[in-house]
Amino acid sequence: MSQSAIRCSLRPAATLAVLARRALPQWLGAWCLCLLASFACASEPALTTVIGGKAVAHTVSELLARADVVTVTIPRDVAYGRSMTYRAIPIAALLSGAGPAASIRFAASDGFATTLPAGQLLAGDERGARAYLAVEPGDAPWPSLRAGDPASAGPFYLVWTQPERGRIVPEQWPYRIARIEEVASLAVRFPAIVPAAGLPADGSVNRGFAAFTRNCIVCHTINLGGDAAIGPDLNVPFNPTEYLRADALRRMIRDPQSLRRSPSTRMPAFDTAILSDRDLNDVLAYLRYIANRKVPVPAAVK
């Protein structure tokens, strides 16, 4: 037994009680500081990535402390409609282990979900479109997205440099991201949304399916297939080609407010810079095609 232990054992009980009372405030203060620190860590926004079946949680402070953080300026930011500068990480750095043929699903906290090919996200050519995960610092919050709503595009937002070189559309800029996960492709997970194998690969229906998965399935399901949880299903129980005139449906896609005035609508306008006239014709061809191939409606959905 050490000398200090022997001396403590020889102290009268009253002396030990006095020492305990003196030590209590110091111990309690340290405990409170530890508790506050744990609450701060618990309340810090976190992003979950799941690659190769392995789930990892990333906090804002952890991501911003990485050695590969860079500053990127986006001249025409999709969420804000103006030039924005962010602290960001090349998204490829968070997708280590994902193969170029994989699909990556980005799920937002508001129900938005988009699935992108990993090859597009892993591309590192400085001459092409490059994807970054922008991270919102806790001490320097981004602006709110709209008047009257304090929420920003953060804390995690997928942004692109030179998006025009990769034909990146606005629906491929998910913000308020909560989870990034390697998944099977939409076609594999939801075969009921896919055109029949016998149709021409470059025909209007297959082209329309491709345009639909880039622009529409991020908010809508179709034939009860898809990851999104914002808009209604576009085939079950009815397809919009079944209850809207062709000209009205075109107007709704081009500018939803021109057909039905609703300040609370979340559907964006798809102008010709985003969805060409040919793409729009193809999307309508796909919708007409899938209208005749409805899946049975489960009792819970009716």
N, C-alpha and C positions, 0 to 999 in steps of 0.2 A: 504494500500500500504506500502511495506517495506521501510526502510530508504534508502537503496541503490537505490531503484527504484525512490524514490523522488529526490535523489541527481542527478541521471542521467537526470531526466526530467527538472532540473533547469540549466543544462549545456548549454552554447551557442552552436549553430549549428556548428560553426567553430571547436570548441573543439571536438565535436563528430566526425567530418570528419577526424581530425588528428588521433584520436583513431582507427577509422575504417581502415585507411591506415596502421597503425602499426600492427593491428591484422590480416590483410589480408595475409601476408607471412606465419604466423603460421597456419592459417586456410587452406591455399592452400597446405602447406606441409603435413598436416594431411590428407587432402583429397587425395593427390597423394599416400600416403602410403596405405590408405584403398583401393584405386583403384588397386595398384600393388598387394596387398594381394588377392583381389578378382580375378585378372587375374591368379595368381599362383594357387588358388583353382580350377579355371575353367579349367586350363591346366593339372592338375594332373589326371593321368589315373584313371578311375572309372570302376567298375564292377557292372552290374545290375543283381540282383537275383529276380526271380518271383516265389514265393511259395504260394500256396493257392490263387492265383490271386492278391497277394499284391506285388507290385514292390518296390524294395529298391536299391538305389545306394550306393556303398561302395567305398571310395577312398583308395588309397594305404596307406596314413598316418593313416587313421581311422582303417584299418585292422591291421596294424602293431602295433597299440597302444592297441589292445585288450589284455585282461588278459590271453586268452587261446592260444596265439601265442607260438609256440615251435620251436626248432631247429631240423630238420630232415636231416639225411644223407642218400642219395640214392646211394648204391654201383654201380649199373649199370643203370644210368639214360638213359631213352629212347631218349630224345631230344639231349643230348650231348655225349652219348656213353661212358661215364666215370663216376667216382664218383663225386657227387655234393652235397653240403650242402645248405639248404634253411631255411629261416624263413617262417613258415607255420602255417596254422590253420586247425584243423580237419574239413573236409568238412561237416561232420554231423552237426557242429555248425551253418552252414549257411543254412541248410535245415530244420530247425525247423518247424514242421507242416506238412511235407511231410510224407505220410504213406509208409511203407515198400513195398507195392504193386505198388507204383507210378513209373513213369519213369521220369528221369531227363535229359534234353537236354543241352549239352554244345556247344555253338556256338562261333567259333573263328572269329577274325577280318579278316582272309584270306578266309573265306567261308567254312572251315572245320566244321563239326558238328557231334557229336556223342551222342547217346541216351543210357543211362545206367540205369539199374534197381536201384531204390532207396535203396532197401534192401542191395545191394552190397556196396553202398556208406555209408550207416548208420551203417554198421557192426563195432562194437567196440572191438571185441575179439583181444587181444594182440597177440594171436597165429596165427591169420589169416592175410590176406591182408587188409591194412587200407589206406584209401584215405585222402589226404591232399591238401589244396589249397596253393601252394607256391606263395609268394608275393615278387615281385622284388622291393627292396628299391630304391628310387630315387637317394640316395647318394652312392649306391654301386651296380651299374648295373651288370647284369649277362653277361657272354661272348656272343658274336655273335654266331649264329648257324652255319654259313658257311662263308668261306673266301669271301671277297668282298661285303658282306651284313652285315651292322652293327646291324640288328635287332636280338634281343635275343628271348628266349622263353617266355619272360614276356609280360606284367606285371603280368599276372595271369596264373598259370600252374597247372594242376591236376597231382599230383605225388602219387606213391604208395610205401608203405613199405611192404616187403615180398610179392611181386606181384605173385610169383610162387605158393603161397598157395591159390590164388583165381583164377588161370588160367587167369590172366590179360594179354591181348595182347597189343602190341605197339599202336594200334589205340584207346586204351582206356586211353591214356595219352594226352589229348588235351592241347595245349599250346596257348598263345596269346588269352586267353578266354576273350570274351567281355560280354557274357550273360549266365546265368544259370537259367533254367526255368523248372518248373514242368509241364509235358505234359502227354497226353494219350500215350500209347505205339505206336510204329511204326505200329504194326498190326492193331490197331484200327483206326489210322489216315490215313493209306494207305492200305486199304484192297486188292487192286489190286496186291500187292507184295507178298501176303500170299498164300502158297499152299492150294489146296482144302481140305476141312475138311475130306474127305473120305480117304485120303492117310495115310499110317501107320505113327504114331507119331515118331517112331524111324527109319523110312525108310530113304534112301539116300537123297530124295528131301527135307524132313523136316530138316534133319541134315544139309544139304547144305544151307538151308534158314537161320538156326541159325548161321552157320559159316559166311555166307555172311553179316548178320547184325552186326556181331562182327568186321569184317575186311574190308568190301568193301563199305558198305552204308555210311560210314563216309565221303567218297569223291564222290561217285557216287549215282545217283538216278537209279531206275529201274522201268519200267512201269510208269514213270513220278512220282514215289512215293519216298519220302525221304526228308531230310532236307539239304543235302549237296549242295554246289554250286562250286565245284572244277572240278571234272571230268565229262565226258559225261554220258548220260543215257545209261544203258547197255541192253536195250531191245527195245527202240524206237528211230529211226525207225528200227534199226537192232540190233540183239543180236550178241556178238562176236563169238558165236558158228556157226553163219551163214556166217561169212566171214573170219574166221581163221581156219586153220587145227587144229585138236585136239592137236598135238604135239607142234605146234607153240603157241597155247593159253597157254598150260602148261608152256612153256619157258617164255612167257611174264609175267605170274603171279610169277614165281619163280625168274626171273631176267629180268625186262623190258629192260635193256640195252643190253642183249644178243640177243634180237630180233630186236630192233630198237634203234640204237645209237642216243641219244639225251641228251646233257648236261642239257637242261632246263626241262627235265621231272620231275614231282613231285611224280610219282608213286614209292613207295618203293618196295624193293624185299621181297617176302614172303618165307623165307626158311622153312625147315621142323621143326625148333624149334618154329616157329610162326604158321605155317599152315601145319599140318601133311599130309602125302600122302593120308590118308583116308579123311581128311577134304577137300583137294583139289579135290579129286574124287567127294565128295558130293557137293561142290560148282559147279562143272561142271554139275552134274546131275540136280541141281536146275536151272542153266542157260538154259540147254536144255529144261527143263520142261516149264519155263516161256516164252521161245521163241515162244511157241505155244499158248500163252495166252496174246497176246499184247492188250493194251488198244488203243482205237481210238486216233489218233494224232490230237490235236486241231489245227485249222487253224493257230493260232498265233505261233505254234511250228514248223510247216512245213517250 
